[in-house]
Amino acid sequence: LMSCDFLMNAPFRLGGIVAISGYVYFFSGWQRRLSANSFQIPCLMTHGTKDDALEIEETRAHFKKMKSAGLRVQWQEFEKDHDIDMQEEVPFIREWLLARLPLPKSLPDTQLQY
């Protein structure tokens, strides 16, 4: 909720935002309130196909709404509940971040333990 809200109202540009198993609350007039920075920030939205806390269909619809507004959002589903998948999701997020942020392309394995 907070990460997507920040994206839509960003007062400054970030290298990227990751929203895990989230929910988007669309305030009345939300499209008119999008900041210029909102269109520049890449956002990865992940969600579990077995999430029983937040229905995936609703979050998929939120993604589509944001994408159709011109936001740089990417959607990725994982076979998981309402949690963080350390085996597949975390490495996927890591690669997504490394592709967008000015970080070293390789780090010692001791710094990447999940």
C-alpha positions in Angstrom: 0.0 0.0 0.0 2.6 2.5 1.0 5.1 1.8 -1.8 2.4 2.2 -4.6 1.1 5.3 -2.9 4.6 6.8 -2.8 5.0 5.9 -6.5 1.8 7.8 -7.4 2.7 10.8 -5.3 6.5 10.8 -5.6 8.0 14.2 -4.6 11.4 13.1 -6.1 12.7 10.4 -8.4 13.8 7.0 -7.1 15.7 4.3 -8.9 12.9 1.9 -8.3 10.1 0.6 -6.0 9.2 -2.9 -5.1 5.7 -3.7 -3.9 5.3 -7.2 -2.5 1.8 -8.7 -2.1 0.3 -5.2 -1.8 -2.9 -3.4 -2.2 -3.5 -0.1 -3.9 -6.0 2.4 -2.6 -7.1 4.6 -5.5 -8.2 8.0 -4.1 -10.8 10.0 -6.0 -9.0 11.8 -8.8 -5.8 9.8 -8.3 -4.8 10.1 -12.0 -4.8 13.9 -11.8 -2.6 13.8 -8.7 0.2 11.7 -10.3 3.5 13.6 -10.0 5.8 14.0 -13.0 8.2 11.7 -11.1 5.6 8.9 -11.0 6.1 8.3 -14.7 9.9 8.0 -14.3 10.1 5.5 -11.5 10.1 1.8 -12.4 8.0 -0.3 -10.0 7.9 -4.1 -9.6 4.7 -5.5 -8.2 4.9 -9.2 -7.0 2.0 -11.3 -5.7 1.3 -14.9 -4.6 -1.1 -17.0 -6.6 -2.1 -18.7 -3.2 -2.4 -15.4 -1.3 -5.6 -15.7 0.9 -5.0 -12.3 2.6 -5.2 -10.2 -0.5 -7.0 -11.6 -3.5 -4.6 -11.7 -6.5 -7.4 -10.8 -9.0 -7.9 -7.5 -7.3 -4.2 -6.7 -7.2 -3.9 -7.7 -10.9 -6.6 -5.2 -11.7 -4.7 -2.5 -9.7 -1.6 -3.3 -11.8 -3.5 -2.9 -15.0 -5.0 0.4 -13.9 -1.6 1.8 -13.0 -0.1 0.5 -16.3 -2.9 2.0 -18.4 -2.2 5.4 -16.7 1.3 5.3 -18.1 3.2 4.2 -14.9 6.3 2.0 -15.4 5.0 -1.0 -13.5 5.9 -4.6 -14.0 3.9 -7.5 -12.7 5.3 -10.9 -11.5 3.4 -13.7 -9.9 4.9 -16.4 -7.7 3.4 -19.6 -6.4 3.2 -18.5 -2.7 1.0 -17.4 0.1 0.9 -13.9 1.6 4.6 -14.0 2.4 8.0 -13.6 0.8 9.4 -16.5 -1.3 13.1 -16.7 -0.4 13.9 -19.2 -3.1 12.3 -17.6 -6.2 10.9 -14.1 -5.3 14.0 -12.7 -3.5 16.5 -13.7 -6.3 14.0 -12.3 -8.9 13.7 -9.0 -7.0 17.5 -8.8 -6.6 18.1 -9.2 -10.3 15.3 -6.6 -11.0 17.0 -4.1 -8.7 20.5 -4.8 -10.0 19.3 -4.1 -13.6 18.0 -0.7 -12.5 20.1 0.7 -9.7 23.8 1.8 -9.8 25.0 -1.1 -7.8 28.0 -3.4 -8.4 27.0 -6.2 -10.8 28.6 -8.8 -8.6 28.9 -8.9 -4.8 30.5 -11.5 -2.6 28.1 -14.3 -1.8 28.5 -13.5 1.9 26.6 -10.3 1.4 23.7 -12.0 -0.5 22.5 -14.6 1.9 18.7 -15.0 2.1 
